[in-house]
Amino acid sequence: MLERLKELKENEIKAIYLKLVHSIDANNEQLLMNFFGTISDDLINSLGQSMEDLLISYSVSKKLINKLFSIIVEGLKNILLYGEYSSTREKIGFVIVVKTPSSFKLLFGNLITQKVQPTLDTYLSSIANMSAQQLNKTYVETLETTFVKDVRTSGVGLLVMAMKSDGKLVYQFNEIDEQRYLFTTEVTLDRIEK
């Protein structure tokens, strides 16, 4: 889904979100969940639980449900932690979950400042090139070397998303204006467990 953003020249995050939702191919993709708006701790818990309940109704394995739940929670927490405040002083973002014949795709998006973008890009680039063993080692090292108060800003959530993914953590920055980017991440999970 992330490749569809390359064609968009919108300067409004909601317009981009709506175009992404409307671009879902009904023949190959089923929209399971989508949300656009203010992200809060209560919302994260609510969306995570709703997604878990929906997946149970689809008879998805508990292992895959746990992976999807973890990714949804971490993706939304990243928006809450790193997202830029809107003009109303809220953290605005979106999540889209799609089921394809072979996978689940989770797409997260939020605004970030141009000051944060280079650091985030460098960090994500390093994660994208890590093997599963390197991701796990980096995760453990980060937890061991980070004080509890700093764990929220240590990048652990992005590591968890990459570790739980069955592919690479895909990300993109689309310039909205001179000061802001739309930051999107996409995670894919195979529906058939290996």
Backbone as a chain_set.jsonl record, in Angstrom:
{"seq": "MLERLKELKENEIKAIYLKLVHSIDANNEQLLMNFFGTISDDLINSLGQSMEDLLISYSVSKKLINKLFSIIVEGLKNILLYGEYSSTREKIGFVIVVKTPSSFKLLFGNLITQKVQPTLDTYLSSIANMSAQQLNKTYVETLETTFVKDVRTSGVGLLVMAMKSDGKLVYQFNEIDEQRYLFTTEVTLDRIEK", "coords": {"N": [[0.811, -1.2, 0.0], [2.01, 1.19, 0.607], [3.453, 2.097, -1.584], [1.61, 3.469, -3.093], [1.524, 6.015, -2.135], [3.466, 7.479, -3.405], [2.479, 8.775, -5.611], [0.901, 10.774, -4.661], [0.241, 14.182, -4.042], [-0.722, 15.669, -2.032], [-1.404, 18.07, 0.584], [-2.649, 17.719, 2.914], [-3.056, 15.602, 5.591], [-5.352, 14.09, 6.164], [-6.642, 13.95, 3.68], [-4.822, 12.408, 2.269], [-4.931, 10.033, 3.737], [-7.649, 9.297, 3.239], [-7.551, 8.883, 0.467], [-5.849, 6.682, 0.391], [-7.415, 4.735, 1.739], [-9.57, 4.593, -0.053], [-8.256, 3.521, -2.203], [-8.024, 0.847, -1.891], [-8.069, -2.326, -3.209], [-10.83, -4.029, -3.953], [-11.009, -6.569, -4.988], [-8.712, -7.94, -4.274], [-8.044, -7.159, -1.735], [-9.141, -6.783, 1.613], [-10.57, -4.492, 3.697], [-9.962, -4.353, 7.031], [-9.719, -2.782, 9.31], [-9.757, 0.662, 9.985], [-8.64, 3.864, 10.945], [-8.702, 7.31, 11.552], [-7.556, 10.126, 13.214], [-7.385, 11.665, 16.484], [-4.875, 10.35, 18.489], [-4.714, 8.452, 21.392], [-3.889, 7.03, 24.637], [-6.087, 5.53, 25.582], [-7.472, 5.087, 23.186], [-5.622, 3.511, 21.804], [-5.637, 1.141, 23.313], [-8.323, 0.408, 22.954], [-8.591, 0.107, 20.109], [-6.712, -1.915, 19.688], [-7.856, -4.04, 21.166], [-10.299, -4.329, 19.806], [-9.381, -5.121, 17.282], [-8.193, -7.547, 17.942], [-10.467, -9.008, 18.764], [-11.877, -9.099, 16.316], [-10.124, -10.605, 14.709], [-10.151, -13.036, 16.054], [-12.744, -13.805, 15.445], [-12.365, -14.417, 12.786], [-11.035, -16.751, 12.96], [-8.251, -16.711, 13.198], [-4.947, -17.738, 13.998], [-3.764, -17.873, 17.39], [-1.102, -17.129, 17.775], [-0.567, -15.522, 15.521], [-2.464, -13.539, 15.935], [-1.438, -12.383, 18.276], [0.958, -11.292, 17.273], [-0.041, -9.408, 15.413], [-1.535, -7.773, 17.141], [0.53, -6.755, 18.804], [1.98, -5.255, 16.917], [0.06, -3.355, 16.106], [-0.395, -1.96, 18.532], [2.242, -1.004, 19.092], [2.732, 0.513, 16.765], [0.764, 2.523, 16.95], [1.486, 3.638, 19.395], [3.93, 4.727, 18.683], [3.076, 6.822, 17.065], [1.818, 8.388, 18.987], [4.005, 8.99, 20.637], [6.021, 10.135, 18.945], [4.808, 11.685, 17.05], [3.94, 14.804, 15.476], [2.392, 17.608, 16.998], [-0.937, 18.658, 16.287], [-2.679, 21.63, 15.113], [-4.54, 21.897, 17.075], [-3.301, 20.947, 19.269], [-3.125, 18.161, 19.483], [-2.241, 14.708, 18.95], [-2.304, 13.569, 15.846], [-3.134, 10.916, 13.683], [-3.083, 7.934, 11.605], [-4.292, 4.573, 11.052], [-4.38, 1.707, 9.052], [-5.642, -1.429, 8.351], [-5.342, -4.227, 6.387], [-6.512, -7.158, 4.81], [-5.126, -9.504, 2.692], [-5.132, -12.067, 0.118], [-2.871, -13.54, 0.915], [-1.665, -12.282, 3.088], [-1.539, -10.015, 5.953], [-1.67, -6.538, 6.03], [-0.411, -3.704, 7.589], [-0.708, -0.321, 7.977], [0.628, 2.683, 9.06], [0.387, 6.157, 9.805], [1.561, 9.489, 10.33], [2.175, 12.938, 11.195], [5.426, 14.405, 11.249], [8.128, 16.514, 12.354], [10.413, 18.375, 10.281], [12.833, 18.486, 11.536], [13.076, 16.118, 12.979], [13.036, 14.17, 11.06], [15.578, 13.432, 9.628], [17.06, 12.0, 11.63], [15.28, 9.952, 12.324], [15.065, 8.689, 9.845], [17.698, 7.727, 9.477], [17.88, 5.936, 11.652], [15.787, 4.1, 11.055], [16.691, 3.146, 8.626], [18.912, 1.695, 9.413], [17.666, -0.318, 10.898], [16.152, -1.54, 8.893], [18.034, -2.932, 7.465], [18.837, -4.992, 9.066], [19.227, -8.399, 10.126], [17.012, -10.984, 11.394], [18.196, -11.989, 13.721], [19.98, -9.931, 14.346], [18.178, -7.859, 14.833], [16.887, -8.833, 17.132], [19.052, -8.944, 18.912], [19.76, -6.215, 19.033], [17.415, -5.208, 20.14], [17.41, -6.428, 22.721], [19.821, -5.356, 23.722], [19.149, -2.645, 23.704], [17.1, -2.56, 25.597], [18.576, -3.348, 27.84], [20.386, -1.264, 28.167], [18.98, 1.038, 28.474], [17.458, 3.336, 30.564], [14.483, 3.056, 32.519], [12.832, 5.352, 32.296], [13.605, 6.299, 29.852], [12.912, 4.406, 27.965], [10.582, 4.776, 26.525], [11.309, 6.517, 24.515], [13.3, 5.276, 23.097], [13.212, 3.944, 20.7], [12.37, 1.353, 20.73], [9.808, 0.446, 20.076], [9.689, 0.588, 17.263], [11.614, -1.31, 16.678], [10.324, -3.607, 17.698], [8.141, -3.736, 15.935], [9.519, -4.283, 13.545], [10.678, -6.733, 14.233], [8.443, -8.391, 14.567], [7.349, -8.428, 12.069], [6.866, -10.123, 8.919], [8.308, -9.428, 6.811], [10.429, -6.848, 5.588], [10.507, -3.837, 7.522], [8.817, -1.318, 6.149], [9.122, 2.034, 5.196], [8.314, 5.509, 4.762], [8.782, 8.933, 3.845], [6.885, 11.676, 3.179], [6.989, 14.862, 1.976], [5.17, 17.433, 3.382], [5.079, 20.18, 3.843], [7.453, 22.898, 4.216], [8.197, 22.424, 6.816], [7.161, 20.03, 7.772], [6.642, 16.463, 7.558], [4.814, 13.7, 6.219], [4.954, 10.805, 7.845], [5.141, 7.445, 7.216], [4.66, 4.019, 7.975], [4.836, 0.625, 7.035], [3.836, -2.653, 7.647], [4.048, -6.094, 7.027], [2.443, -9.178, 7.464], [2.545, -12.646, 7.07], [-0.257, -14.624, 6.255], [-0.356, -17.339, 6.305], [1.184, -19.416, 8.45], [4.628, -20.164, 8.942]], "CA": [[0.0, 0.0, 0.0], [2.842, 2.379, 0.753], [3.877, 2.585, -2.897], [0.563, 4.343, -3.623], [1.778, 7.386, -1.665], [4.409, 8.169, -4.286], [1.752, 9.561, -6.592], [0.086, 11.79, -4.007], [0.864, 15.496, -3.836], [-1.622, 16.365, -1.112], [-0.77, 18.682, 1.75], [-3.492, 17.426, 4.069], [-2.902, 14.205, 5.976], [-6.632, 13.394, 6.063], [-6.887, 13.683, 2.261], [-3.963, 11.286, 1.914], [-5.535, 8.859, 4.383], [-8.86, 8.919, 2.512], [-7.153, 8.322, -0.826], [-5.334, 5.334, 0.643], [-8.552, 3.855, 2.037], [-10.347, 4.401, -1.278], [-7.46, 2.81, -3.206], [-7.999, -0.58, -1.589], [-8.601, -3.132, -4.311], [-11.829, -4.934, -3.381], [-10.812, -7.929, -5.495], [-7.565, -8.579, -3.641], [-7.816, -6.651, -0.389], [-10.306, -6.544, 2.449], [-10.294, -3.551, 4.768], [-10.381, -4.891, 8.327], [-9.813, -1.715, 10.293], [-9.123, 1.925, 9.652], [-8.924, 4.943, 11.881], [-8.004, 8.573, 11.407], [-7.947, 11.082, 14.24], [-6.53, 11.878, 17.644], [-4.371, 9.116, 19.094], [-4.564, 8.531, 22.851], [-3.676, 5.715, 25.245], [-7.366, 4.815, 25.599], [-7.771, 4.652, 21.824], [-4.71, 2.414, 21.479], [-6.174, -0.063, 23.956], [-9.606, 0.083, 22.33], [-8.366, -0.413, 18.757], [-6.024, -3.201, 19.826], [-8.83, -5.05, 21.597], [-11.255, -4.532, 18.709], [-8.713, -5.899, 16.247], [-8.046, -8.906, 18.458], [-11.789, -9.646, 18.69], [-12.183, -9.349, 14.916], [-9.282, -11.697, 14.227], [-10.676, -14.263, 16.653], [-13.932, -14.185, 14.668], [-11.868, -14.956, 11.518], [-10.301, -17.98, 13.306], [-6.816, -16.517, 13.023], [-4.224, -18.391, 15.092], [-3.415, -17.019, 18.535], [0.247, -16.606, 17.54], [-0.666, -14.425, 14.557], [-3.206, -12.469, 16.61], [-0.497, -11.709, 19.182], [1.872, -10.484, 16.468], [-0.799, -8.272, 14.894], [-1.853, -6.917, 18.286], [1.76, -6.056, 19.19], [2.319, -4.267, 15.893], [-0.918, -2.262, 16.189], [-0.114, -1.179, 19.738], [3.521, -0.287, 18.936], [2.584, 1.518, 15.717], [-0.014, 3.641, 17.477], [2.3, 4.303, 20.428], [4.93, 5.55, 17.993], [2.401, 8.062, 16.668], [1.615, 9.157, 20.208], [5.291, 9.448, 21.159], [6.876, 10.877, 18.023], [4.042, 12.506, 16.126], [3.879, 16.254, 15.652], [1.089, 18.09, 17.453], [-1.755, 19.404, 15.334], [-2.961, 22.999, 15.56], [-5.376, 21.798, 18.281], [-2.452, 20.341, 20.296], [-3.396, 16.733, 19.577], [-1.438, 13.849, 18.076], [-3.195, 13.055, 14.807], [-2.52, 9.881, 12.867], [-4.012, 6.939, 11.075], [-3.913, 3.171, 10.911], [-5.194, 0.955, 8.103], [-5.305, -2.856, 8.369], [-5.921, -4.861, 5.21], [-6.266, -8.592, 4.633], [-5.002, -9.928, 1.302], [-5.192, -13.531, 0.095], [-1.717, -14.186, 1.524], [-1.047, -11.541, 4.187], [-2.153, -8.852, 6.588], [-0.833, -5.356, 5.886], [-0.737, -2.658, 8.543], [-0.117, 0.944, 7.557], [0.502, 3.739, 10.052], [0.855, 7.441, 9.304], [1.434, 10.663, 11.193], [3.061, 14.051, 10.875], [6.628, 14.636, 12.04], [8.796, 17.748, 11.934], [11.591, 18.181, 9.441], [13.981, 18.318, 12.421], [13.12, 14.725, 13.417], [13.096, 13.276, 9.893], [16.876, 12.797, 9.332], [17.41, 11.037, 12.672], [14.373, 8.815, 12.163], [15.451, 8.016, 8.603], [18.942, 6.991, 9.746], [17.559, 4.822, 12.548], [14.987, 3.108, 10.328], [17.56, 2.556, 7.604], [19.735, 0.677, 10.073], [16.769, -1.433, 11.238], [15.731, -2.206, 7.658], [19.118, -3.778, 6.966], [19.202, -5.993, 10.066], [18.632, -9.731, 10.094], [16.175, -11.26, 12.569], [19.079, -12.142, 14.875], [20.492, -8.609, 14.691], [17.064, -7.115, 15.436], [16.702, -9.343, 18.488], [20.214, -8.509, 19.714], [19.631, -4.77, 19.243], [16.296, -5.041, 21.056], [17.873, -6.787, 24.069], [20.813, -4.36, 24.128], [18.45, -1.384, 23.968], [16.426, -2.704, 26.897], [19.581, -3.444, 28.901], [21.147, -0.026, 28.33], [18.08, 2.186, 28.561], [16.743, 3.484, 31.824], [13.034, 2.931, 32.369], [12.223, 6.607, 31.842], [13.996, 6.558, 28.475], [12.455, 3.336, 27.078], [9.534, 5.298, 25.645], [11.891, 7.246, 23.381], [14.513, 4.567, 22.678], [13.02, 3.285, 19.412], [12.032, -0.046, 20.953], [8.571, 0.128, 19.359], [10.018, 0.334, 15.859], [12.297, -2.604, 16.672], [9.302, -4.636, 17.875], [7.409, -3.84, 14.677], [10.382, -4.962, 12.584], [10.854, -8.12, 14.671], [7.191, -9.135, 14.392], [7.008, -8.431, 10.655], [7.38, -11.227, 8.11], [9.109, -8.806, 5.757], [11.139, -5.683, 6.104], [9.715, -2.687, 7.93], [8.874, -0.367, 5.045], [8.756, 3.364, 5.676], [8.412, 6.562, 3.751], [8.564, 10.307, 4.276], [6.343, 12.535, 2.125], [7.039, 16.247, 2.425], [3.881, 18.121, 3.394], [5.484, 21.568, 3.64], [8.855, 23.089, 4.572], [8.464, 22.065, 8.206], [6.546, 18.773, 8.191], [6.558, 15.297, 6.687], [3.945, 12.582, 6.578], [5.782, 9.621, 8.09], [4.319, 6.238, 7.142], [5.321, 2.722, 8.09], [4.002, -0.494, 6.617], [4.29, -3.953, 8.125], [3.316, -7.202, 6.416], [2.495, -10.473, 8.147], [1.995, -13.746, 6.28], [-1.435, -15.254, 6.866], [-0.008, -18.744, 6.478], [2.369, -19.493, 9.323], [5.691, -21.052, 8.441]], "C": [[0.853, 1.263, 0.0], [3.271, 2.957, -0.592], [2.859, 3.535, -3.51], [0.77, 5.804, -3.211], [2.674, 8.166, -2.615], [3.714, 9.084, -5.279], [0.985, 10.729, -5.975], [0.874, 13.073, -3.787], [0.022, 16.333, -2.873], [-0.837, 17.022, 0.021], [-1.608, 18.492, 3.007], [-3.419, 15.938, 4.38], [-4.229, 13.446, 5.841], [-6.967, 13.068, 4.609], [-6.057, 12.491, 1.793], [-4.532, 9.993, 2.48], [-6.759, 8.382, 3.598], [-8.538, 8.331, 1.143], [-6.602, 6.908, -0.66], [-6.465, 4.349, 0.904], [-9.348, 3.568, 0.763], [-9.57, 3.654, -2.362], [-7.409, 1.306, -2.967], [-8.741, -1.326, -2.682], [-9.534, -4.198, -3.739], [-11.659, -6.377, -3.85], [-9.702, -8.67, -4.764], [-7.337, -8.18, -2.192], [-9.136, -6.425, 0.338], [-9.893, -5.627, 3.594], [-10.839, -4.114, 6.071], [-10.577, -3.799, 9.364], [-9.163, -0.471, 9.715], [-9.569, 2.977, 10.654], [-8.094, 6.149, 11.497], [-8.476, 9.49, 12.518], [-6.916, 11.189, 15.339], [-6.159, 10.542, 18.274], [-4.175, 9.363, 20.589], [-4.317, 7.122, 23.379], [-4.963, 4.891, 25.257], [-7.717, 4.284, 24.218], [-6.894, 3.467, 21.433], [-5.236, 1.11, 22.058], [-7.458, -0.522, 23.276], [-9.427, -0.518, 20.935], [-7.672, -1.771, 18.795], [-6.985, -4.314, 20.201], [-9.84, -5.344, 20.499], [-10.645, -5.386, 17.603], [-8.549, -7.342, 16.685], [-9.376, -9.657, 18.365], [-12.162, -9.997, 17.251], [-11.389, -10.537, 14.382], [-9.703, -13.039, 14.811], [-11.891, -14.738, 15.863], [-13.556, -14.749, 13.296], [-11.09, -16.257, 11.726], [-8.815, -17.882, 12.979], [-6.111, -17.129, 14.228], [-3.855, -17.38, 16.18], [-2.039, -16.378, 18.344], [0.204, -15.402, 16.592], [-1.443, -13.251, 15.149], [-2.272, -11.683, 17.525], [0.475, -10.815, 18.418], [1.165, -9.232, 15.948], [-1.119, -7.275, 16.0], [-0.626, -6.097, 18.695], [2.11, -4.953, 18.199], [1.356, -3.089, 15.94], [-0.613, -1.365, 17.384], [1.173, -0.376, 19.577], [3.423, 0.801, 17.872], [1.826, 2.743, 16.197], [0.738, 4.38, 18.58], [3.372, 5.179, 19.793], [4.32, 6.866, 17.538], [2.245, 8.972, 17.886], [2.933, 9.751, 20.719], [6.011, 10.421, 20.226], [6.126, 11.81, 17.095], [4.068, 13.983, 16.491], [2.473, 16.628, 16.122], [0.38, 18.826, 16.326], [-1.974, 20.818, 15.878], [-3.832, 23.012, 16.81], [-4.638, 21.093, 19.425], [-2.781, 18.875, 20.548], [-2.445, 15.985, 18.653], [-2.414, 13.179, 17.103], [-2.442, 12.002, 14.0], [-3.561, 8.945, 12.312], [-3.4, 5.554, 11.092], [-4.903, 2.537, 9.929], [-4.709, -0.49, 8.161], [-6.08, -3.522, 7.245], [-5.556, -6.339, 5.211], [-6.201, -8.87, 3.139], [-5.113, -11.458, 1.285], [-4.036, -14.209, 0.834], [-1.169, -13.488, 2.772], [-2.015, -10.563, 4.852], [-1.172, -7.709, 6.392], [-1.337, -4.298, 6.852], [0.021, -1.402, 8.136], [-0.422, 1.996, 8.613], [1.012, 5.039, 9.448], [0.624, 8.548, 10.306], [2.406, 11.73, 10.732], [4.26, 14.053, 11.808], [7.25, 15.941, 11.544], [9.998, 17.411, 11.063], [12.848, 18.021, 10.278], [14.175, 16.858, 12.828], [13.42, 13.782, 12.254], [14.477, 12.663, 9.639], [17.282, 11.727, 10.356], [16.567, 9.771, 12.542], [14.735, 8.011, 10.923], [16.71, 7.169, 8.805], [18.672, 5.762, 10.602], [16.802, 3.717, 11.812], [15.794, 2.426, 9.231], [18.427, 1.459, 8.212], [18.886, -0.542, 10.447], [16.417, -2.236, 9.987], [16.787, -3.173, 7.137], [19.525, -4.877, 7.936], [18.509, -7.326, 9.803], [17.764, -9.897, 11.345], [17.032, -11.369, 13.829], [19.629, -10.782, 15.314], [19.409, -7.751, 15.34], [16.875, -7.528, 16.886], [17.835, -8.887, 19.402], [20.113, -7.022, 20.027], [18.518, -4.468, 20.232], [16.75, -5.305, 22.5], [18.877, -5.753, 24.576], [20.154, -3.025, 24.472], [17.753, -1.442, 25.317], [17.43, -2.717, 28.047], [20.275, -2.121, 29.173], [20.279, 1.211, 28.501], [17.397, 2.199, 29.916], [15.244, 3.462, 31.552], [12.416, 4.213, 31.82], [12.542, 6.899, 30.384], [13.493, 5.505, 27.492], [11.422, 3.857, 26.088], [10.103, 6.016, 24.423], [13.138, 6.559, 22.833], [14.389, 3.907, 21.316], [12.657, 1.822, 19.528], [10.779, -0.446, 20.155], [8.816, -0.175, 17.894], [10.761, -0.993, 15.719], [11.295, -3.753, 16.797], [8.519, -4.833, 16.581], [8.231, -4.593, 13.63], [10.554, -6.435, 12.942], [9.617, -8.963, 14.398], [6.801, -9.286, 12.92], [7.569, -9.67, 9.961], [8.162, -10.716, 6.904], [9.885, -7.676, 6.39], [10.137, -4.612, 6.539], [9.899, -1.632, 6.84], [8.416, 0.979, 5.572], [8.954, 4.381, 4.573], [8.153, 7.912, 4.397], [8.052, 11.085, 3.064], [6.31, 13.958, 2.66], [5.663, 16.884, 2.286], [4.104, 19.613, 3.143], [6.933, 21.693, 4.103], [9.202, 22.585, 5.974], [7.969, 20.689, 8.617], [6.598, 17.705, 7.089], [5.416, 14.411, 7.16], [4.865, 11.377, 6.669], [4.868, 8.409, 8.084], [5.202, 5.008, 7.297], [4.322, 1.651, 7.692], [4.659, -1.789, 7.062], [3.421, -5.021, 7.473], [3.532, -8.463, 7.234], [1.867, -11.52, 7.238], [0.8, -14.337, 7.005], [-1.203, -16.736, 7.108], [1.277, -18.808, 7.288], [3.347, -20.519, 8.793], [6.235, -21.89, 9.54]], "O": [[0.452, 2.288, -0.551], [3.433, 4.17, -0.724], [3.217, 4.337, -4.372], [0.256, 6.717, -3.857], [2.638, 9.397, -2.624], [4.301, 10.064, -5.738], [0.472, 11.582, -6.7], [2.04, 13.038, -3.392], [0.061, 17.563, -2.908], [0.257, 16.58, 0.369], [-1.292, 19.057, 4.055], [-3.693, 15.107, 3.514], [-4.231, 12.28, 5.445], [-7.526, 12.006, 4.336], [-6.532, 11.664, 1.014], [-4.604, 8.98, 1.785], [-6.889, 7.189, 3.323], [-9.189, 7.381, 0.709], [-6.866, 6.037, -1.488], [-6.472, 3.249, 0.351], [-9.753, 2.43, 0.527], [-10.164, 3.201, -3.341], [-6.814, 0.572, -3.757], [-9.878, -1.004, -3.028], [-9.08, -5.156, -3.115], [-12.114, -7.305, -3.182], [-9.746, -9.895, -4.648], [-6.527, -8.793, -1.497], [-10.111, -5.945, -0.239], [-8.985, -5.943, 4.363], [-12.045, -4.329, 6.201], [-11.484, -3.872, 10.193], [-8.139, -0.551, 9.036], [-10.702, 2.979, 11.135], [-6.918, 6.022, 11.157], [-9.68, 9.618, 12.742], [-5.745, 10.855, 15.162], [-7.023, 9.711, 18.554], [-3.555, 10.345, 20.996], [-4.51, 6.14, 22.662], [-4.937, 3.693, 24.976], [-8.204, 3.161, 24.088], [-7.37, 2.524, 20.801], [-5.275, 0.09, 21.369], [-7.65, -1.717, 23.051], [-10.041, -1.536, 20.614], [-8.008, -2.668, 18.022], [-6.941, -5.402, 19.627], [-10.2, -6.502, 20.289], [-11.307, -6.265, 17.052], [-8.743, -8.261, 15.889], [-9.408, -10.81, 17.935], [-12.705, -11.072, 16.995], [-11.938, -11.382, 13.675], [-9.62, -14.065, 14.136], [-12.052, -15.937, 15.634], [-14.343, -15.484, 12.7], [-10.543, -16.808, 10.771], [-8.201, -18.854, 12.539], [-6.613, -17.052, 15.349], [-3.663, -16.194, 15.912], [-1.835, -15.22, 18.709], [0.86, -14.389, 16.835], [-1.112, -12.095, 14.889], [-2.313, -10.453, 17.547], [0.782, -9.708, 18.861], [1.705, -8.129, 16.031], [-0.987, -6.066, 15.809], [-0.728, -4.889, 18.907], [2.491, -3.851, 18.593], [1.783, -1.94, 15.827], [-0.579, -0.142, 17.252], [1.197, 0.813, 19.893], [3.966, 1.892, 18.049], [2.202, 3.873, 15.886], [0.642, 5.602, 18.69], [3.686, 6.252, 20.309], [4.967, 7.911, 17.614], [2.507, 10.173, 17.817], [2.962, 10.892, 21.181], [6.552, 11.428, 20.683], [6.737, 12.64, 16.422], [4.199, 14.354, 17.657], [1.487, 16.03, 15.69], [1.003, 19.52, 15.523], [-1.51, 21.153, 16.967], [-3.869, 24.01, 17.531], [-5.247, 20.693, 20.417], [-2.723, 18.403, 21.684], [-1.913, 16.55, 17.697], [-3.23, 12.343, 17.488], [-1.266, 12.173, 13.676], [-4.761, 9.128, 12.515], [-2.182, 5.38, 11.14], [-6.104, 2.803, 9.978], [-3.513, -0.753, 8.036], [-7.302, -3.405, 7.155], [-4.44, -6.719, 5.565], [-7.118, -8.513, 2.4], [-5.182, -12.076, 2.348], [-4.191, -15.326, 1.327], [-0.3, -14.037, 3.449], [-3.128, -10.324, 4.384], [0.033, -7.89, 6.569], [-2.535, -4.027, 6.925], [1.241, -1.425, 7.971], [-1.571, 2.181, 9.012], [1.963, 5.03, 8.665], [-0.367, 8.554, 11.036], [3.339, 11.46, 9.976], [4.142, 13.748, 12.994], [6.936, 16.412, 10.451], [10.527, 16.3, 11.11], [13.839, 17.477, 9.793], [15.307, 16.409, 13.003], [13.997, 12.713, 12.452], [14.552, 11.45, 9.445], [17.789, 10.67, 9.981], [17.083, 8.658, 12.64], [14.712, 6.781, 10.953], [16.773, 6.026, 8.353], [19.174, 4.675, 10.315], [17.138, 2.539, 11.933], [15.588, 1.246, 8.95], [18.647, 0.418, 7.593], [19.347, -1.676, 10.324], [16.388, -3.466, 10.02], [16.458, -4.133, 6.439], [20.464, -5.623, 7.66], [17.374, -7.379, 9.328], [17.782, -9.052, 12.24], [16.634, -10.89, 14.891], [19.734, -10.51, 16.509], [19.681, -7.005, 16.281], [16.722, -6.681, 17.766], [17.594, -8.489, 20.542], [20.354, -6.61, 21.162], [18.653, -3.576, 21.07], [16.498, -4.493, 23.39], [18.797, -5.321, 25.726], [20.559, -2.355, 25.422], [17.806, -0.487, 26.092], [17.163, -2.157, 29.111], [20.712, -1.876, 30.297], [20.798, 2.316, 28.658], [16.831, 1.198, 30.353], [14.802, 3.817, 30.46], [11.548, 4.147, 30.95], [11.828, 7.666, 29.739], [13.635, 5.693, 26.284], [11.393, 3.425, 24.936], [9.43, 6.107, 23.397], [13.951, 7.202, 22.168], [15.37, 3.356, 20.817], [12.637, 1.112, 18.522], [10.708, -1.554, 19.624], [8.215, -1.096, 17.341], [10.557, -1.719, 14.746], [11.402, -4.754, 16.089], [8.262, -5.966, 16.176], [7.701, -5.441, 12.913], [10.575, -7.29, 12.057], [9.735, -10.133, 14.033], [6.017, -10.168, 12.568], [8.607, -10.201, 10.356], [8.621, -11.503, 6.075], [9.972, -7.581, 7.615], [9.046, -4.508, 5.978], [11.0, -1.12, 6.636], [7.434, 1.061, 6.31], [9.66, 4.145, 3.593], [7.405, 8.021, 5.368], [8.725, 11.14, 2.035], [5.675, 14.229, 3.68], [5.068, 16.875, 1.209], [3.409, 20.228, 2.334], [7.579, 20.677, 4.358], [10.371, 22.348, 6.278], [8.315, 20.213, 9.698], [6.598, 17.996, 5.893], [5.091, 14.374, 8.347], [5.481, 10.98, 5.68], [3.918, 8.348, 8.863], [6.334, 4.966, 6.815], [3.127, 1.753, 7.971], [5.859, -1.998, 6.884], [2.203, -4.868, 7.379], [4.651, -8.777, 7.642], [0.781, -11.307, 6.698], [0.834, -14.53, 8.22], [-1.791, -17.321, 8.018], [2.322, -18.316, 6.863], [2.974, -21.572, 8.277], [7.135, -22.698, 9.314]]}, "num_chains": 1, "name": "protein.A"}
